[in-house]
Amino acid sequence: MAAILGISVPTFRKYVPRFFAAAIAKGKAVGKNTVGAALMRQIKRGSVVAIIWYEKSRCGYTEKTHTVHTDADGNPLPAPLPGVSVGIFLPPNGRDVPGAALVSAFPEPPAGSASVPV
């Protein structure tokens, strides 16, 4: 904007708020109104994407995922206790970084597996 007006950026910052504050506020309001009207047109046409975006951004809706970890028989596992670390053991893949720190809640990983940080 300063270049368009032919003034320096410091001059622009010094005088624009004082002389153009109302025009800038009106421009923002017009922009919001235009975008809002376009969004409402899409919602009225049945655009699922527009409806979901409106609900998330304007109505405060969120997507929540509930994951239940189960054992081999399908029984839910108890939730971990605060401050308790969990060890994840993966089979060796030949790509382990030499000297990388290993994190484990167990003294020794099972034979044939590698411990990785979580």
C-alpha positions as CSV (number, residue, x, y, z in Angstrom):
1,M,0.0,0.0,0.0
2,A,2.8,2.4,0.8
3,A,4.4,1.9,-2.6
4,I,1.0,2.4,-4.3
5,L,0.6,5.7,-2.4
6,G,4.3,6.7,-3.2
7,I,5.3,7.0,0.5
8,S,7.7,5.1,2.8
9,V,6.5,2.3,5.0
10,P,7.2,4.3,8.2
11,T,5.2,7.2,6.9
12,F,2.4,4.9,5.9
13,R,2.4,3.3,9.4
14,K,2.4,6.7,11.0
15,Y,-0.5,8.3,9.2
16,V,-2.7,5.5,7.9
17,P,-4.3,4.6,11.3
18,R,-5.2,8.2,11.9
19,F,-6.6,9.1,8.5
20,F,-7.8,5.8,7.1
21,A,-9.0,3.8,10.1
22,A,-12.6,4.2,9.2
23,A,-12.0,3.2,5.6
24,I,-9.9,0.2,6.6
25,A,-12.6,-0.9,9.1
26,K,-15.3,-0.6,6.4
27,G,-13.2,-2.5,3.9
28,K,-12.8,-5.4,6.4
29,A,-16.5,-5.4,7.1
30,V,-17.3,-5.5,3.4
31,G,-14.9,-8.3,2.9
32,K,-16.4,-10.3,5.8
33,N,-19.9,-9.7,4.5
34,T,-19.0,-10.8,1.0
35,V,-17.3,-14.0,2.2
36,G,-20.2,-14.7,4.6
37,A,-22.8,-14.2,1.9
38,A,-20.9,-16.5,-0.5
39,L,-20.7,-19.1,2.3
40,M,-24.4,-18.9,3.0
41,R,-25.2,-19.3,-0.7
42,Q,-23.1,-22.5,-0.7
43,I,-24.8,-23.8,2.5
44,K,-28.3,-23.1,1.0
45,R,-27.2,-25.1,-2.1
46,G,-26.4,-28.0,0.1
47,S,-22.6,-27.9,0.0
48,V,-21.6,-30.4,2.7
49,V,-18.1,-28.9,2.8
50,A,-19.5,-25.4,3.4
51,I,-21.9,-26.7,6.1
52,I,-19.1,-28.6,8.0
53,W,-16.8,-25.5,7.7
54,Y,-19.5,-23.3,9.1
55,E,-20.3,-25.6,12.0
56,K,-16.6,-25.9,12.9
57,S,-15.6,-22.2,12.5
58,R,-18.8,-20.4,13.6
59,C,-20.6,-22.9,15.8
60,G,-17.7,-24.3,17.7
61,Y,-18.2,-27.9,16.6
62,T,-15.2,-30.2,16.7
63,E,-14.4,-33.7,15.5
64,K,-13.5,-36.1,18.4
65,T,-12.1,-39.5,18.1
66,H,-12.3,-42.1,20.8
67,T,-9.8,-44.9,20.6
68,V,-10.0,-48.0,22.7
69,H,-6.9,-50.2,22.8
70,T,-7.6,-53.9,23.1
71,D,-5.6,-57.0,23.8
72,A,-5.4,-60.0,21.5
73,D,-8.8,-61.3,22.7
74,G,-10.5,-57.9,22.0
75,N,-10.8,-56.9,25.7
76,P,-10.2,-53.2,26.4
77,L,-6.8,-52.4,28.0
78,P,-6.8,-50.2,31.1
79,A,-5.9,-46.6,30.6
80,P,-2.2,-45.7,31.4
81,L,-1.6,-44.1,34.7
82,P,-0.2,-40.5,34.8
83,G,3.6,-40.6,34.8
84,V,3.9,-44.2,33.6
85,S,5.9,-44.6,30.4
86,V,4.9,-47.2,27.8
87,G,7.4,-49.2,25.8
88,I,6.8,-49.9,22.1
89,F,8.9,-52.8,20.7
90,L,9.3,-53.1,16.9
91,P,11.1,-55.8,15.0
92,P,14.6,-54.8,13.8
93,N,14.5,-53.2,10.4
94,G,18.2,-52.6,9.8
95,R,17.7,-48.8,9.8
96,D,18.5,-48.1,13.4
97,V,20.6,-45.0,13.9
98,P,23.9,-45.8,15.7
99,G,24.1,-44.2,19.1
100,A,20.4,-43.3,19.2
101,A,19.0,-43.3,22.7
102,L,16.5,-46.1,23.5
103,V,13.5,-45.5,25.7
104,S,11.8,-48.4,27.4
105,A,9.7,-49.0,30.5
106,F,11.1,-52.5,30.6
107,P,14.6,-53.6,31.5
108,E,15.1,-55.5,28.3
109,P,13.1,-55.6,25.1
110,P,11.9,-59.0,23.9
111,A,14.4,-60.9,21.8
112,G,14.5,-59.8,18.1
113,S,12.9,-56.4,18.7
114,A,14.1,-52.8,19.1
115,S,13.0,-50.1,21.5
116,V,12.1,-46.7,20.1
117,P,11.4,-43.4,21.7
118,V,7.7,-42.5,21.9
